[in-house]
Amino acid sequence: MASDQENSQDANAPDDTSEKEITRGITIMKSIIRDRDKAVTYNVNWNADNQLIGSNAAKLASYIGTLVRMHIPITATRWSNKELGSAKDKIWTEILRSFNIEDTTIRKKYILQLAGKRHRGWRTFLTNKYLKDKEIFFVEYDPEYPVKYAIFITEEEWVAFVAQRRDENFKKVSATNRERASNPTYAYKKGRLGYARLEEKILDETKSDATSLPPHVLWKEARVGKDGTVRDDVQHIYDECETLSQSISTAEDQENRSVLSRALNVPEYPGRVRGKGHGCTPTSLYKNPRRRNPSNQEVMETLQALQAQVLQLQKDNERYRCMEKCSSQLKETSEKASINCQNKFPEGISSCQLYLSSPTYRLVGKGKVHNTSGDLLHHRPLPDGHLKVSVDVVIDKDALLPIPDIVSETTLLRDAIGSFVAWPLDLIFIDDEVFAQGSQQLSQKIGSRQKNKRDLPVTSLPKKGAFVPRYQISLETLVDSSDMATAGAIRLLDMEEDIFGYSCTETIGKEDLEHIFRHQELGVGVIHTYIRFLYDNFMRGNDQLSNRFRFVSSSLVNKALICREPDSCREYLVKRFMASSTNNLYLWPYNSGCHWLLLAIDPLKEVVYFLNSIDGEWTNYPDMKQLVDTSIKVFRSQRQARVPRTKSSNITWIKVQCPLQRNGIDCGYFVMRFMREIINMNQIEIPITYFDEYKCAHYTRLQLEQIKEELCQYFIEKRLISI
């Protein structure tokens, strides 16, 4: 009977059981689709090595396989092919809709690498199932079209795929790989669990407080069978790893081969971490990347940097020798030199031009010569043949001082701006133009202002040739005659919601005004007040300008807050960008902690104009750049914008060749003038060489004084200071 039954079963068996062997249906993860339509999302977890773990890890991995089969053709032979960019973006977008994953580069890279593995596995499955026989050799006949997977594969794709797999080169590679994988020395025995989830399982079962396990521990556990026995050769490798780990430091482990690679005595290729599974890299494991051999370009850059250091050391050595020489010269100067009023110069203070005769005769700066009897320099007598000079403008930024300042150890002319130095008589030339007239009239005004404190000169700016800071003088008179003259006094300036996107009050203190009067570094209060001036005088009532230009608050987004509260900074920027309905240019004075620069951001076009008055690069401010890039990407996502694949991860940064400052003080004044000129030009796009109407190498002191005059006039007209 049994024999007849067996024969009966054989007789009824179909000729081709290839489609019958798979009893399960096609995996398309309908439950995830249904939950997505109900706005239900799944949480996923990540371990210390940035690998996917948790209860939903397997579900996400299966869903990735489904998305790969839906969006990536089986004819794609290289996962890195740029033509797959749009399809990869679709996969990433679909995953974000159903799983709570941070939209960051590191997460996207992990998911897409996992998708690449799924794609290779899908192609391998089709090859083994339909193109090979039971002995895993390629069949000679034409395989049938897999109707079961018709929703994923077209007939044209199937024909092309079969042709690819029957290529002789592919068959050779396939045979080599099959031979290599047919008999592994240390077989992996955990199926689809993977190293990351195996590590999670071990830590949960042992209730350990550790966040990760060493690679060789996981490697051993992954080779333990269901019966719990450990092969002797596996245990031997583990014991050798334990011994090596006691004698090799973490740095040595990172720089050369890992402990596990040494014990296995196998070669290792860069970027791989053996025994940790997909997604773990040297960067995540060691918390810093493996070193690599520098490229030829990097070697040349290092060599150039070393050459520059040698030249700088030579210059420093020459300066110190000059300082020693001048120090001995000062000691030999007689007391008579302290009474030094030269006849060739007018007595008193005069504007002058400063020259040097070595290595070439040239103009290096401008300032004021102080020709007064008994004048001293830093409580010391002046050397013979020298006068005391205050430096205002530097023309040659590399010029050395004729006599280095021993007190402040200053050797460069650019470092002496605003201070007094000794200068040779034969290299000083009197200049009776702007500064002489301005300083003389300023002295007269200051001398008489106490007599008429209430009579404030509110007139238009004089012509360039006779510039007098009238509003600064008037405002300083008001300050001296009001309660603002006392320390701690403040004034409050209301900032409307239209300016920064929220209502706030700006505080102006006496020190802020002193910074303007003394031409010192500016704080955020002064910058914001000038923004209020621009809004009131240019944008209020002008729909074109007010709809085109907007501002970002430096109080809510600056260096300190970006480091301490990056999420709140990003939320503010995104909210600010979302307020725009058409193309807007957002002007953001950014304070890096000791320097002001200006960012002009067009969030819709995803363009950032970088205006830095010290000629620095945006790469010098990585926290700021990352915040801007992330905010624009979130803004893009929230407005559901479709961005070309070539631009999906790139935001255009443009370094504008703007005027440059020549000291360490003017950055705030430059930023204010940049904003004024951008609004005055009424253009969203800023030329890379800056506007022709305002193009120059450096702003003059007069151009900066005009900005200060506008500020002081605004203070007066707003009656922020009253007697």
Secondary structure, DSSP 8 states (H G I E B T S, - for coil): -HHHHHHHHHHHS-S--TTTS--S-----HHHHHHHHTT--EE-EE-TTS-EESTTHHHHHHHHHHHHHHHS-TT---TT-GGGHHHHHHHHHHHHHHEE----HHHHHHHHHHHHHHHHHHHHHHIIIIIB-TTS-B-SS-----GGGTTT--HHHHHHHHHHHT-HHHHHHHHHHHHHHHS-SS----TTSHHHHHHHHHHHHHT---S---HHHHHHHTT--TT----HHHHHHHHHHHHHHHHS-HHHHHHS--HHHHHHT----TT--TTT-TT--HHHHHSS-------HHHHHHHHHHHHHHHHHHHHHHHHHHHHHHHHHHHHH--GGGGS---TTS-SEEEEEEEEE-SSS-EEEEEEEEEE-TT--BTTB---TTEEEEEEEEES-TT-EEEEEETTTTEEEGGGGBTSEEEEEGGGEEE--SHHHHHHHHHHHHHHHTTT-TT---------GGG---HHHHHHHHHHHHSGGGSTT-EEEEEE-HHHHSS-EEEEEEHHHHHHHHTT----HHHHHHHHHHHIIIIITT-HHHHHHEEE--TTTSSHHHHHH-HHHHHHHHHHHHHT-SS--EEEEEEE-SS-EEEEEEETTTTEEEEE-TT---GGG-HHHHHHHHHHHHHHHHHTT----GGGTT--EEEE------SSSSTHHHHHHHHHHHHHHHT-SS--TT--GGG--SS--HHHHHHHHHHHHHHHHHTT-S--
